[in-house]
Amino acid sequence: MPGFAPLRTGGGRHRLRRAVRRRRRAVVTGLAVTAAALAAATPRGELRTEAAAGCPAAAEPERGQP
């Protein structure tokens, strides 16, 4: 029998939850920054009406027309 008290390392579960919470916040923050950057990069007032070259929708005729 050892002559010292056993070491108790409590709070392991709490530390794990805190780390997971931080990681989620980092992912959410990254997605928000990406969305803001994409929104800022799009020109205002310009809408594309035609499909891009190579897009499958460009080859299909419009519905309702032969």
N, CA, C and O of each residue as an XYZ file, in Angstrom:
264
protein
N       0.852     -1.172      0.000
C       0.000      0.000      0.000
C       0.895      1.230      0.000
O       1.813      1.346      0.812
N       0.605      2.180     -0.955
C       1.454      3.371     -1.044
C       1.274      4.281      0.162
O       0.220      4.293      0.797
N       2.307      5.036      0.464
C       2.264      5.920      1.614
C       1.704      7.295      1.297
O       1.829      8.206      2.115
N       1.080      7.477      0.117
C       0.495      8.775     -0.218
C      -0.928      8.565     -0.721
O      -1.299      7.470     -1.146
N      -1.692      9.602     -0.665
C      -3.092      9.520     -1.104
C      -3.148      9.395     -2.626
O      -2.300      9.962     -3.315
N      -4.114      8.675     -3.159
C      -4.228      8.542     -4.617
C      -4.542      9.901     -5.256
O      -5.237     10.738     -4.679
N      -4.017     10.083     -6.442
C      -4.275     11.324     -7.171
C      -5.663     11.276     -7.788
O      -6.044     10.293     -8.424
N      -6.390     12.323     -7.595
C      -7.743     12.399     -8.164
C      -7.726     13.486     -9.242
O      -7.487     14.660     -8.963
N      -7.982     13.067    -10.462
C      -8.011     14.022    -11.564
C      -9.448     14.173    -12.006
O      -9.900     13.482    -12.919
N     -10.144     15.042    -11.384
C     -11.557     15.267    -11.716
C     -11.702     16.298    -12.813
O     -10.755     17.008    -13.152
N     -12.888     16.370    -13.357
C     -13.180     17.376    -14.372
C     -12.818     16.973    -15.773
O     -12.868     17.817    -16.668
N     -12.461     15.752    -16.013
C     -12.104     15.318    -17.359
C     -13.273     15.417    -18.320
O     -13.102     15.807    -19.475
N     -14.445     15.069    -17.853
C     -15.633     15.118    -18.691
C     -15.973     16.579    -19.029
O     -16.350     16.905    -20.155
N     -15.827     17.435    -18.026
C     -16.108     18.851    -18.255
C     -15.132     19.443    -19.269
O     -15.545     20.213    -20.136
N     -13.875     19.108    -19.180
C     -12.877     19.618    -20.125
C     -13.167     19.149    -21.543
O     -13.004     19.910    -22.496
N     -13.595     17.904    -21.685
C     -13.921     17.375    -23.006
C     -15.102     18.122    -23.607
O     -15.068     18.493    -24.780
N     -16.143     18.347    -22.816
C     -17.309     19.079    -23.316
C     -16.937     20.500    -23.720
O     -17.414     21.004    -24.737
N     -16.093     21.140    -22.932
C     -15.670     22.501    -23.231
C     -14.895     22.543    -24.548
O     -15.077     23.462    -25.346
N     -14.033     21.552    -24.775
C     -13.259     21.496    -26.012
C     -14.175     21.296    -27.225
O     -13.967     21.904    -28.275
N     -15.184     20.444    -27.071
C     -16.121     20.206    -28.163
C     -16.908     21.476    -28.451
O     -17.144     21.809    -29.612
N     -17.315     22.188    -27.406
C     -18.044     23.437    -27.586
C     -17.194     24.460    -28.340
O     -17.693     25.154    -29.225
N     -15.932     24.549    -27.992
C     -15.035     25.487    -28.676
C     -14.899     25.129    -30.147
O     -14.886     26.012    -31.005
N     -14.798     23.844    -30.440
C     -14.647     23.415    -31.833
C     -15.901     23.765    -32.622
O     -15.810     24.214    -33.765
N     -17.078     23.562    -32.017
C     -18.322     23.910    -32.706
C     -18.364     25.403    -32.994
O     -18.754     25.822    -34.084
N     -17.961     26.201    -32.015
C     -17.960     27.647    -32.216
C     -17.024     28.033    -33.349
O     -17.332     28.926    -34.138
N     -15.889     27.364    -33.429
C     -14.940     27.675    -34.492
C     -15.530     27.340    -35.861
O     -15.353     28.100    -36.813
N     -16.219     26.225    -35.965
C     -16.835     25.831    -37.235
C     -17.935     26.815    -37.603
O     -18.022     27.247    -38.753
N     -18.774     27.173    -36.640
C     -19.862     28.114    -36.906
C     -19.303     29.471    -37.311
O     -19.814     30.104    -38.235
N     -18.265     29.916    -36.629
C     -17.646     31.203    -36.964
C     -17.054     31.163    -38.370
O     -17.200     32.119    -39.133
N     -16.396     30.077    -38.711
C     -15.822     29.936    -40.045
C     -16.883     29.958    -41.132
O     -16.690     30.583    -42.175
N     -17.997     29.284    -40.899
C     -19.080     29.293    -41.882
C     -19.688     30.687    -42.019
O     -20.022     31.114    -43.124
N     -19.832     31.389    -40.911
C     -20.396     32.742    -40.962
C     -19.476     33.689    -41.729
O     -19.945     34.506    -42.521
N     -18.183     33.583    -41.498
C     -17.225     34.436    -42.201
C     -17.233     34.112    -43.694
O     -17.175     35.020    -44.523
N     -17.303     32.847    -44.040
C     -17.346     32.446    -45.444
C     -18.604     32.979    -46.127
O     -18.539     33.491    -47.244
N     -19.741     32.857    -45.456
C     -20.996     33.359    -46.025
C     -20.932     34.873    -46.219
O     -21.397     35.391    -47.235
N     -20.364     35.572    -45.257
C     -20.251     37.029    -45.383
C     -19.325     37.405    -46.529
O     -19.600     38.359    -47.258
N     -18.241     36.676    -46.697
C     -17.309     36.963    -47.790
C     -17.957     36.699    -49.146
O     -17.766     37.470    -50.087
N     -18.712     35.624    -49.249
C     -19.403     35.330    -50.508
C     -20.461     36.384    -50.804
O     -20.622     36.798    -51.952
N     -21.179     36.817    -49.782
C     -22.202     37.837    -49.982
C     -21.565     39.155    -50.402
O     -22.127     39.872    -51.230
N     -20.421     39.481    -49.856
C     -19.747     40.736    -50.198
C     -19.127     40.666    -51.592
O     -18.947     41.704    -52.230
N     -18.801     39.492    -52.072
C     -18.132     39.344    -53.359
C     -19.098     39.379    -54.538
O     -18.675     39.611    -55.671
N     -20.382     39.153    -54.293
C     -21.335     39.142    -55.398
C     -21.683     40.569    -55.783
O     -21.942     41.398    -54.911
N     -21.693     40.872    -57.087
C     -22.046     42.225    -57.518
C     -23.528     42.496    -57.265
O     -24.373     41.627    -57.479
N     -23.825     43.688    -56.816
C     -25.218     44.043    -56.510
C     -25.936     44.478    -57.789
O     -25.377     45.180    -58.632
N     -27.178     44.044    -57.904
C     -28.003     44.472    -59.020
C     -27.839     43.642    -60.274
O     -28.624     43.799    -61.210
N     -26.871     42.784    -60.331
C     -26.675     41.965    -61.518
C     -27.195     40.558    -61.260
O     -26.760     39.885    -60.325
N     -28.113     40.129    -62.082
C     -28.643     38.778    -61.980
C     -28.326     38.043    -63.271
O     -28.441     38.606    -64.360
N     -27.937     36.812    -63.147
C     -27.648     36.012    -64.329
C     -28.938     35.364    -64.785
O     -29.621     34.707    -64.000
N     -29.270     35.542    -66.034
C     -30.480     34.932    -66.566
C     -30.172     33.712    -67.416
O     -31.035     32.854    -67.602
N     -28.962     33.624    -67.932
C     -28.600     32.481    -68.758
C     -27.734     31.512    -67.937
O     -27.051     31.908    -66.992
N     -27.786     30.257    -68.323
C     -26.988     29.248    -67.637
C     -25.536     29.344    -68.083
O     -25.244     29.763    -69.203
N     -24.653     28.959    -67.214
C     -23.225     28.993    -67.537
C     -22.904     27.917    -68.572
O     -23.597     26.904    -68.662
N     -21.854     28.146    -69.345
C     -21.439     27.179    -70.351
C     -21.037     25.875    -69.682
O     -20.308     25.874    -68.690
N     -21.511     24.781    -70.222
C     -21.191     23.473    -69.667
C     -22.163     23.017    -68.596
O     -22.049     21.902    -68.087
N     -23.102     23.854    -68.256
C     -24.096     23.506    -67.236
C     -25.164     22.628    -67.888
O     -25.607     22.931    -68.996
N     -25.586     21.551    -67.229
C     -26.606     20.683    -67.829
C     -27.904     21.429    -68.127
O     -28.623     21.063    -69.056
N     -28.210     22.454    -67.365
C     -29.436     23.213    -67.603
C     -29.359     24.000    -68.905
O     -30.396     24.320    -69.486
N     -28.164     24.316    -69.373
C     -28.008     25.070    -70.614
C     -28.402     24.222    -71.820
O     -28.858     24.776    -72.820
N     -28.245     22.929    -71.763
C     -28.538     22.046    -72.884
C     -30.019     21.678    -72.945
O     -30.510     21.291    -74.006
N     -30.726     21.789    -71.847
C     -32.126     21.387    -71.812
C     -33.014     22.521    -72.346
O     -32.797     23.685    -72.011
N     -34.012     22.183    -73.175
C     -34.950     23.219    -73.596
C     -35.846     23.594    -72.426
O     -36.023     22.820    -71.486
N     -36.408     24.798    -72.500
C     -37.284     25.230    -71.426
C     -38.532     24.386    -71.433
O     -38.981     23.937    -72.488
N     -39.092     24.170    -70.274
C     -40.298     23.350    -70.167
C     -41.486     24.086    -70.776
O     -41.605     25.307    -70.674
N     -42.345     23.325    -71.398
C     -43.538     23.889    -72.010
C     -43.331     24.302    -73.454
O     -44.286     24.677    -74.135
N     -42.087     24.239    -73.933
C     -41.827     24.589    -75.322
C     -41.238     23.369    -76.028
O     -40.375     22.686    -75.477
N     -41.705     23.099    -77.242
C     -41.203     21.901    -77.968
C     -39.826     22.071    -78.497
O     -39.286     21.157    -79.120
